[in-house]
Amino acid sequence: MSTNVTVLLEKINNGDDSAPEKLLPVVYDELRKLAAGYLKNERPGHTLQATALVHEAYIRLVDWERVSWQNRAHFFAVAAQVMRNILVDHARRKRSEIHGGNLQKLALDEAISFSQSQEVDLVDLDDALQDLEKLDERQAKIVELRFFAGLTIEETAHAIGVSTMTISREWNFAKAWLYRRLNNE
């Protein structure tokens, strides 16, 4: 399957107009799992469903005219970022509609070594990740891939193109930095 995705991405890069339509069935299940992973951290009764999130993300992904897809890992890394952006945009709209009420929360469980009872506002987490990105772009990408996309250390290392040892070390630093930032320390 990985080869099919890469071949179709190459066709998209080369301007094959039929390739995006062929790509969706090949990547749909994985995108759906990714979307489900994002939404499991959302509050109950969230108005976005996994299917809608997949379709919105896919439309944004294949509509990028100047993206040069490198491989399957690159595609899913960008998909994870696009889904995160969609959810954060949705949370910001809700926040502005209700101005401080009923904010979207997500549990930061063992993924970043917080207790399971601690919750963080999705918009606050996105703001913290943007701050982290200014300090260390790779660490922010690692958090995005590990926490939001649910990739393993090995998958993250492959997607970013560094060793698993580097990912483990930077993942630990990023978790500690986020913990301090989100707890205003």
Backbone as numpy.savetxt, mean C-alpha at the origin, in Angstrom:
# Nx Ny Nz CAx CAy CAz Cx Cy Cz
2.59 -17.62 -13.42 1.77 -16.42 -13.42 2.64 -15.17 -13.42
3.74 -15.19 -12.65 4.64 -14.05 -12.57 5.13 -13.66 -13.96
5.45 -14.65 -14.78 5.92 -14.38 -16.13 4.83 -13.73 -16.96
3.59 -14.21 -16.83 2.49 -13.62 -17.58 2.32 -12.15 -17.23
2.42 -11.82 -15.95 2.27 -10.44 -15.51 3.37 -9.59 -16.12
4.60 -10.06 -16.04 5.73 -9.31 -16.57 5.59 -9.11 -18.08
5.19 -10.16 -18.78 5.01 -10.06 -20.24 3.93 -9.03 -20.56
2.81 -9.09 -19.85 1.73 -8.13 -20.11 2.15 -6.70 -19.76
2.93 -6.53 -18.70 3.42 -5.20 -18.34 4.35 -4.66 -19.42
5.17 -5.54 -19.99 6.04 -5.13 -21.10 5.20 -4.70 -22.30
4.11 -5.41 -22.55 3.23 -5.03 -23.65 2.59 -3.67 -23.39
2.20 -3.42 -22.14 1.65 -2.11 -21.80 2.71 -1.05 -22.04
3.95 -1.31 -21.61 5.05 -0.37 -21.82 5.25 -0.07 -23.30
5.02 -1.08 -24.14 5.23 -0.93 -25.58 4.01 -0.39 -26.31
2.96 -0.02 -25.55 1.81 0.63 -26.16 0.72 -0.29 -26.66
0.73 -1.56 -26.28 -0.31 -2.50 -26.68 -1.60 -2.15 -25.94
-2.58 -1.61 -26.66 -3.83 -1.15 -26.05 -4.68 -2.29 -25.49
-4.46 -3.51 -25.94 -5.26 -4.63 -25.43 -4.66 -5.23 -24.15
-3.42 -4.89 -23.83 -2.74 -5.50 -22.68 -3.40 -5.18 -21.33
-3.83 -3.94 -21.06 -4.46 -3.69 -19.76 -5.69 -4.56 -19.51
-6.47 -4.80 -20.55 -7.66 -5.64 -20.42 -7.28 -7.09 -20.13
-6.17 -7.54 -20.68 -5.70 -8.90 -20.45 -5.04 -9.04 -19.08
-4.47 -7.94 -18.58 -3.76 -7.98 -17.31 -4.70 -8.16 -16.13
-5.85 -7.51 -16.15 -6.75 -7.55 -15.00 -7.09 -8.96 -14.53
-7.52 -9.87 -15.40 -7.83 -11.22 -14.91 -6.63 -11.93 -14.30
-5.44 -11.61 -14.77 -4.23 -12.26 -14.27 -3.86 -11.76 -12.87
-4.09 -10.48 -12.61 -3.68 -9.89 -11.32 -4.84 -9.69 -10.35
-6.05 -9.93 -10.80 -7.22 -9.59 -10.00 -7.21 -10.23 -8.60
-6.96 -11.52 -8.52 -7.00 -12.21 -7.22 -5.97 -11.64 -6.26
-4.78 -11.35 -6.77 -3.75 -10.78 -5.88 -4.11 -9.36 -5.47
-4.66 -8.57 -6.39 -5.10 -7.22 -6.03 -6.23 -7.28 -5.00
-7.11 -8.24 -5.15 -8.22 -8.41 -4.20 -7.70 -8.76 -2.81
-6.69 -9.63 -2.74 -6.08 -9.97 -1.45 -5.42 -8.74 -0.84
-4.76 -7.96 -1.67 -4.13 -6.73 -1.21 -5.18 -5.77 -0.66
-6.26 -5.61 -1.40 -7.35 -4.72 -0.96 -7.98 -5.22 0.33
-8.19 -6.53 0.43 -8.76 -7.11 1.64 -7.83 -6.86 2.83
-6.53 -6.94 2.59 -5.56 -6.67 3.65 -5.65 -5.24 4.14
-5.82 -4.31 3.24 -5.99 -2.92 3.63 -7.28 -2.74 4.42
-8.36 -3.30 3.91 -9.67 -3.07 4.51 -9.87 -3.79 5.82
-9.11 -4.86 6.08 -9.27 -5.54 7.37 -8.83 -4.64 8.52
-8.00 -3.66 8.23 -7.54 -2.72 9.24 -8.46 -1.51 9.40
-9.48 -1.44 8.57 -10.39 -0.30 8.62 -11.51 -0.55 9.63
-12.17 0.52 9.98 -13.28 0.43 10.92 -14.41 -0.40 10.31
-15.22 -1.04 11.16 -16.37 -1.79 10.65 -17.34 -0.84 9.93
-17.95 -1.34 8.88 -18.91 -0.52 8.14 -18.27 0.46 7.18
-17.00 0.25 6.86 -16.31 1.12 5.92 -17.09 1.13 4.62
-17.22 2.29 3.99 -18.05 2.38 2.79 -17.37 1.85 1.54
-16.06 1.74 1.55 -15.37 1.14 0.41 -15.28 -0.37 0.60
-15.56 -1.10 -0.43 -15.44 -2.55 -0.41 -14.22 -2.95 -1.22
-13.73 -4.16 -0.99 -12.51 -4.62 -1.66 -12.62 -4.55 -3.18
-13.76 -4.95 -3.71 -13.94 -4.93 -5.16 -13.84 -3.51 -5.71
-14.49 -2.57 -5.05 -14.43 -1.18 -5.50 -13.01 -0.63 -5.40
-12.31 -1.00 -4.33 -10.93 -0.55 -4.15 -10.04 -1.11 -5.25
-10.21 -2.37 -5.60 -9.43 -2.99 -6.68 -9.70 -2.27 -7.99
-10.95 -2.05 -8.31 -11.29 -1.43 -9.59 -10.78 0.01 -9.67
-10.94 0.77 -8.61 -10.44 2.15 -8.59 -8.92 2.16 -8.74
-8.24 1.28 -8.02 -6.78 1.22 -8.11 -6.35 0.80 -9.51
-7.02 -0.19 -10.08 -6.63 -0.68 -11.41 -6.80 0.41 -12.46
-7.89 1.15 -12.36 -8.11 2.26 -13.31 -6.97 3.26 -13.22
-6.56 3.58 -11.99 -5.45 4.52 -11.82 -4.13 3.93 -12.30
-3.94 2.64 -12.10 -2.68 2.00 -12.50 -2.50 1.97 -14.01
-3.52 1.55 -14.72 -3.36 1.40 -16.17 -3.56 2.72 -16.91
-4.00 3.74 -16.20 -4.20 5.04 -16.82 -2.92 5.87 -16.80
-1.89 5.37 -16.16 -0.64 6.11 -16.10 0.09 5.95 -17.43
0.18 7.03 -18.16 0.76 6.96 -19.49 2.27 6.84 -19.47
2.91 7.40 -18.49 4.37 7.44 -18.51 5.02 6.46 -17.54
4.27 5.51 -17.03 4.86 4.53 -16.13 5.55 3.47 -16.97
6.77 3.19 -16.60 7.50 2.12 -17.26 7.58 0.97 -16.26
6.71 0.00 -16.44 6.64 -1.11 -15.50 7.89 -1.95 -15.61
8.55 -2.16 -14.47 9.79 -2.93 -14.46 9.51 -4.44 -14.40
8.57 -4.81 -13.53 8.26 -6.23 -13.35 7.03 -6.36 -12.46
6.69 -7.58 -12.15 5.52 -7.87 -11.31 5.62 -7.21 -9.94
6.79 -7.30 -9.31 6.97 -6.71 -7.98 6.76 -5.20 -8.01
7.25 -4.56 -9.06 7.06 -3.11 -9.21 5.57 -2.79 -9.33
4.86 -3.57 -10.13 3.43 -3.35 -10.32 2.68 -3.43 -8.99
2.96 -4.48 -8.20 2.24 -4.65 -6.94 2.67 -3.63 -5.88
3.91 -3.19 -5.94 4.35 -2.13 -5.03 3.60 -0.84 -5.34
3.46 -0.52 -6.62 2.72 0.68 -7.00 1.23 0.50 -6.68
0.70 -0.70 -6.89 -0.70 -0.97 -6.56 -0.96 -0.74 -5.08
-0.03 -1.17 -4.24 -0.18 -0.97 -2.80 -0.21 0.52 -2.47
0.66 1.27 -3.11 0.70 2.71 -2.87 -0.59 3.38 -3.35
-1.08 2.97 -4.49 -2.31 3.55 -5.03 -3.49 3.24 -4.11
-3.58 2.00 -3.62 -4.68 1.65 -2.71 -4.59 2.46 -1.42
-3.40 2.61 -0.90 -3.22 3.43 0.30 -3.70 4.85 0.04
-3.32 5.40 -1.10 -3.74 6.77 -1.44 -5.26 6.89 -1.54
-5.88 5.90 -2.14 -7.35 5.92 -2.27 -7.99 5.92 -0.88
-7.51 5.06 0.01 -8.08 4.98 1.36 -7.82 6.25 2.16
-6.64 6.82 2.01 -6.33 8.07 2.73 -7.19 9.21 2.19
-7.34 9.28 0.87 -8.21 10.31 0.29 -9.64 10.16 0.81
-10.09 8.92 0.88 -11.44 8.64 1.39 -11.55 9.09 2.86
-10.52 8.78 3.65 -10.52 9.17 5.07 -10.49 10.69 5.22
-9.72 11.36 4.39 -9.66 12.83 4.45 -11.02 13.44 4.11
-11.69 12.88 3.09 -13.03 13.38 2.75 -14.00 13.18 3.91
-13.96 12.00 4.50 -14.83 11.72 5.64 -14.52 12.67 6.80
-13.24 12.89 7.04 -12.83 13.76 8.14 -13.36 15.18 7.90
-13.25 15.65 6.68 -13.72 17.00 6.41 -15.25 17.09 6.46
-15.93 16.02 6.07 -17.40 16.01 6.13 -17.88 16.04 7.57
-17.21 15.31 8.43 -17.68 15.16 9.80 -16.84 16.01 10.75
-15.79 16.61 10.26 -14.88 17.48 11.01 -14.58 16.97 12.41
-13.82 15.90 12.41 -13.34 15.39 13.69 -14.15 14.26 14.27
-15.28 13.95 13.72 -16.08 12.87 14.26 -15.95 11.60 13.45
-16.09 10.47 14.08 -16.11 9.17 13.41 -14.92 8.97 12.47
-13.73 9.30 12.95 -12.54 9.15 12.13 -12.22 7.69 11.89
-11.63 7.40 10.73 -11.24 6.03 10.43 -10.03 5.66 11.27
-10.12 4.55 11.92 -9.02 4.05 12.75 -8.56 2.72 12.19
-7.29 2.45 12.35 -6.82 1.12 12.03 -5.95 0.65 13.17
-6.04 -0.61 13.46 -5.26 -1.17 14.55 -3.84 -1.41 14.08
-2.89 -0.86 14.80 -1.49 -1.12 14.49 -1.05 -2.24 15.40
-1.26 -3.45 14.94 -0.97 -4.61 15.78 0.50 -4.98 15.66
0.79 -6.24 15.68 2.17 -6.68 15.67 2.94 -6.24 14.43
2.24 -5.76 13.42 2.92 -5.32 12.21 3.94 -4.23 12.51
3.67 -3.36 13.48 4.68 -2.39 13.86 4.87 -2.38 15.37
4.73 -3.55 15.95 5.07 -3.80 17.35 4.33 -2.92 18.36
3.10 -2.61 18.07 2.27 -1.91 19.04 1.32 -2.92 19.65
0.73 -2.57 20.77 -0.25 -3.47 21.35 -1.48 -3.52 20.46
-2.19 -4.62 20.53 -3.35 -4.78 19.66 -4.47 -3.81 20.00
-4.46 -3.27 21.18 -5.55 -2.36 21.54 -5.31 -0.94 21.04
-4.07 -0.61 20.64 -3.79 0.75 20.21 -4.32 0.96 18.79
-4.97 2.08 18.59 -5.47 2.41 17.27 -4.88 3.74 16.84
-4.69 3.89 15.55 -4.13 5.10 15.00 -5.02 5.54 13.85
-5.27 6.82 13.77 -6.05 7.37 12.68 -5.28 7.17 11.37
-5.97 6.71 10.33 -5.35 6.45 9.04 -4.70 7.70 8.47
-5.34 8.84 8.62 -4.78 10.08 8.11 -3.50 10.43 8.87
-3.50 10.24 10.21 -2.30 10.49 11.01 -1.17 9.56 10.58
-1.49 8.30 10.32 -0.47 7.36 9.88 0.09 7.78 8.53
-0.77 8.21 7.63 -0.29 8.66 6.33 0.60 9.89 6.48
0.21 10.82 7.34 1.05 12.00 7.59 2.41 11.58 8.13
2.42 10.63 9.06 3.68 10.15 9.63 4.53 9.48 8.56
3.90 8.70 7.68 4.65 8.05 6.61 5.23 9.08 5.63
4.51 10.16 5.40 5.03 11.21 4.53 6.24 11.88 5.18
6.18 12.09 6.50 7.34 12.64 7.23 8.52 11.68 7.17
8.25 10.38 7.37 9.30 9.38 7.29 9.91 9.36 5.89
9.08 9.51 4.88 9.57 9.50 3.50 10.55 10.65 3.25
10.32 11.79 3.89 11.24 12.92 3.75 12.59 12.59 4.37
12.57 11.81 5.44 13.81 11.43 6.11 14.49 10.24 5.43
13.68 9.25 5.06 14.23 8.03 4.48 13.17 7.39 3.59
13.29 7.64 2.31 12.29 7.16 1.35 12.16 5.64 1.36
13.29 4.96 1.47 13.24 3.50 1.44 12.52 2.93 2.66
12.76 3.51 3.84 12.07 3.02 5.04 10.56 3.24 4.92
10.15 4.35 4.37 8.72 4.59 4.18 8.14 3.56 3.21
8.87 3.23 2.17 8.41 2.23 1.20 8.33 0.85 1.86
9.28 0.56 2.74 9.27 -0.73 3.44 8.03 -0.83 4.32
7.70 0.24 5.04 6.49 0.23 5.88 5.26 0.02 5.00
5.22 0.73 3.91 4.06 0.60 3.01 3.91 -0.82 2.50
5.01 -1.42 2.09 4.94 -2.78 1.54 4.67 -3.82 2.62
5.29 -3.66 3.78 5.13 -4.66 4.86 3.77 -4.50 5.53
3.43 -3.30 5.95 2.20 -3.11 6.72 0.97 -3.07 5.84
0.97 -2.23 4.82 -0.22 -2.07 4.00 -0.39 -3.19 2.98
0.70 -3.54 2.29 0.58 -4.57 1.26 0.72 -5.97 1.82
1.22 -6.10 3.05 1.33 -7.40 3.68 2.43 -8.28 3.11
3.43 -7.67 2.49 4.52 -8.46 1.93 5.43 -8.97 3.04
6.04 -10.10 2.79 7.01 -10.65 3.73 8.32 -9.88 3.59
9.25 -10.15 4.49 10.58 -9.54 4.40 11.21 -9.88 3.05
11.10 -11.14 2.65 11.70 -11.59 1.39 11.05 -10.90 0.19
9.72 -10.83 0.18 9.02 -10.18 -0.93 9.36 -8.69 -1.00
9.47 -8.07 0.16 9.82 -6.65 0.21 11.23 -6.44 -0.32
12.15 -7.32 0.08 13.52 -7.22 -0.41 13.56 -7.34 -1.93
12.79 -8.26 -2.46 12.74 -8.46 -3.91 12.15 -7.22 -4.60
11.06 -6.69 -4.04 10.39 -5.53 -4.65 11.30 -4.30 -4.66
12.08 -4.13 -3.60 12.93 -2.94 -3.49 14.31 -3.18 -4.11
14.73 -4.43 -4.14 16.02 -4.75 -4.75 17.19 -4.65 -3.79
16.95 -5.00 -2.52 18.02 -5.03 -1.52 17.95 -6.37 -0.78
18.92 -6.59 0.10 18.96 -7.86 0.83 17.88 -7.93 1.91
17.55 -9.15 2.31 16.57 -9.33 3.40 17.12 -8.77 4.70
18.42 -8.82 4.90 19.05 -8.27 6.10 18.82 -6.75 6.16
18.97 -6.10 5.03 18.74 -4.64 4.97 17.28 -4.33 5.27
16.37 -5.09 4.70 14.94 -4.86 4.96 14.64 -5.06 6.43
15.14 -6.13 7.03 14.89 -6.39 8.46 15.38 -5.24 9.33
16.59 -4.79 9.06 17.17 -3.70 9.85 16.36 -2.40 9.68
16.07 -2.04 8.44 15.35 -0.79 8.19 13.89 -0.87 8.63
13.29 -2.04 8.57 11.93 -2.26 9.06 11.88 -1.97 10.56
12.86 -2.46 11.29 12.92 -2.22 12.74 13.11 -0.73 13.05
13.99 -0.07 12.32 14.18 1.37 12.53 12.89 2.14 12.21
12.25 1.78 11.11 11.03 2.48 10.70 9.91 2.28 11.73
9.78 1.06 12.26 8.76 0.80 13.28 9.00 1.67 14.51
10.26 1.73 14.94 10.59 2.54 16.12 10.31 4.01 15.86
10.68 4.49 14.69 10.45 5.89 14.36 8.94 6.19 14.34
8.15 5.32 13.71 6.70 5.53 13.65 6.08 5.48 15.05
6.55 4.59 15.87 6.02 4.49 17.22 6.22 5.82 17.95
7.43 6.35 17.87 7.69 7.64 18.52 6.87 8.76 17.91
6.81 8.80 16.59 6.08 9.88 15.89 4.59 9.83 16.20
4.01 8.65 16.19 2.56 8.53 16.42 2.19 8.72 17.88
3.17 8.57 18.76 2.92 8.81 20.18 3.47 10.15 20.63
3.79 11.00 19.65 4.26 12.37 19.91 5.44 12.43 20.86
6.34 11.49 20.73 7.53 11.48 21.59 8.67 12.17 20.90
